[in-house]
């Protein structure tokens, strides 16, 4: 079942959206504050986010920016601000779509159904890189055909690298993948330890890595091409 994170502070609108989408067969996690939404995003496997902009504890665009640093999840902005500049700001923050209030629940439902239908026909969730094969839908990974077990942190790191192959990622960026906060009080050695453990599972020779390479003084890079199936 596809899970949708709904962030809308107006109770009647929140209930109406949740009721409509649940009738369509989706699991909906309703939230009314940015704090609730942030916690639920970390605790659940979310496939789509509906995000209001004006909220009691801040601006939804900041949440979108934070989530976009960690994930490519589909995000729909939901706001009463119907000016072009507001739409531009939403897209620049990382939103994929935009609906202005007042809106039709049937239109919102159609947009969401179209997105998931497209996902089924274009994205199997399988990615191959070298002799590694991954299914992010099923949270499974195989090395030379043999399944490997990863911890939650190892999966987060792997998702960051696979999402940005051949791109240098700083320790700061990787810390943001592992923790809700930006990691100001987290020891940088944490990244090195987690990468060492991940290398031990996916590299043929962890002392001479072919996948995750260290760029001295900068960070790390996934040094293999990734192909989606």
N, C-alpha and C positions, 0 to 999 in steps of 0.2 A: 504494500500500500504506500502511495506517495504521501509524504508528510509536508505540510505547508505551515510555515511560521507566519502568524498574522499579528501585526503590530498596529493597533488602532485604539486611541484613547476614548473615543465616543462609544459608550457601552452599547447603545442600540445598533449602531453601524457594525460594531464588532460582532454582536450576536447574529445580525442578519447575514453577514458574510460567512461566518462559521457555519451557520445552519444550512445555507445554500451549498457550500462546498462539501460539507459532510454528506448531504443528500446525493452529491455526485460521486461519492465513494472515497473522498480524500480524508486523511487524518489531519485535523487542524489543531494547532497549538496557539490559542488566543493569548495575547499579551496587551497590556495597556501602558507600559512604560518601557523605556530603553533598557533599563536594568533587567527587567523580566525577560525581554527579548534576547539580550546578550547571554544570560544564563541558559536559556532554553536552546539557543543556537549551539552552545558548547556541549550540552547534554544529549542532544538528539541528532539524528541523521536527517538533515533538512534538504528537500529537493527544490523548494521555491519559497520566496519570502514576499509578503505583501507588507509594505512599510509606509506608514503615515509619516509626514514630515514635521508638523507642529505637534509636539508632545509635551506633557507636563514636566518631564525631567531633562529636556534638551531638544536638539534638532536631529531628526531622523537621518539627515545627510551624513552626520558624523558616524552613526551606526553603520550606514552603508559603506562608508570609507573603511571602517575597521573590518567589516566582514569581507570586503573585496580584497584586502591584503591577505586574507587567509583562504578564500574560497572563490570559485567561479559559479556559485549557486545563482540561479535566475532570480532577479529582484525586480518587483513591480512597485513603483512609487505611487502612493495614494494620497492626494492632497487637495485642499480647497483652493490652492494657489494656481490659478489658470493663466499665468502669463508666460510668455516665451522664455524669459530669463530664468524663471523657476524650473522650467523643463530642462533647459540647458544645464543648470546647476545639478539637477538630479542625474542627468546622464554623465556629467563630468565626475560626479561622486562615485559612479560605477553602476547605476541602475540600468536595467535592460529595457524597461518599458515604463509607461507613465499613464495614469488615469486620473482625471480631475473630477472632484466632487462638484455637484451631485452627479452620480453615475448610475448606470443600470447594472444590477447584479448579474443579469443574464449576459451582458457584454463582458464583465469581468470573468465569469465562468467560461465563456467561449474562448477568451484569451488563454486562460489556464489550460483548458482542454487541448487547445491547439498546440501549446508548448509541449505538453507531455506526449501528445501524439507524434510530434516531430522527433522527440527524443527516442521514442520506440523505433522509429523508422531509420534514424540516422546515427544513433549512438548505441552500440552494444555494450559500452562500458569497458571494453577490453582494450588494453594498451600493451604493445610489445616494444621492448628495448633490449637489443642484444639477445641473450638467451633467457631474458626475464619476461614473463607474461603476467599481467595484472588485471584483475576485475575489481574496479572501485565500487561497482554496484553490489557485489557480493563480499567485498573486503577480503579478497583472496589473492595470493601471489604464488607463482611457480618459478622455480629456477631449474632449467633443463628438464622441465616436465614434473619436477618434484615439488609438492606444496611446502611452503615455508610459513611458520607462525611468527607474526610480528606483534609487538606491544602497541598500545595506543599511541605513544610518543613516536615510535618507529614509523607507524602509518602516517602520522602527521608530517614527519620529515619527508617521507617518500612522496606524499601527495604534493608537497611544496616543490620538490625537485622535478617530478614528472610533469607538473604543471608549467615548469619553466626550464625545459632541457636546453643545454648549451648556454645557460645564462648564469653568471656569477651571482650567488646569493650571500649577502653579508650575514655575520653572526646575529646582528640585530634583527634582520628579517626572519631568520630561522627561529629566534627566540619568540617572536610574535606569533609564529605558527604553533608553538608549543604551549603558550600561556595566554590567558585572557588579557592580562596586563602587558605592558611593553617590556617587562623583564628588567626594569632598572635595578631591582634588588636580587636578581637571579644571577648566580655565578656563570660567567661565560664558559667555564669548563663543562657546564651541563651539556652544551651543544657538542663538544668534542667527545664526551662520554657516549652520548646517544648515537652519534655518527659512527663511532668505533663499533658499537654493538650492532648497528645496522650493516656495516661493512662485513662483519663476521658472518652474517647470514646470507648476504647476496653476492659478495665478491669471491671469485675463485681463490685469490691470494690477497687477503686483507692488507698485507704489508706493501702490496703493489696494486692499488685499486685501479680498476678500469671504468667504474661507474661514477663513484663519488670521489672527486679529486679536490685536494686542498689548494687554494690559491693563497699563497703566503701573505699574511698581513691584510687580506681582504675578506676571504670567506671560503665558500665551497661551490663546486659546479658539478652538475650531472653531465658527464662527458660522453653521452651516447644519444643518438637520435631516438625519438619516441614516435611510434606509429599507432594511431587509433584504428581499430578494426570495426 
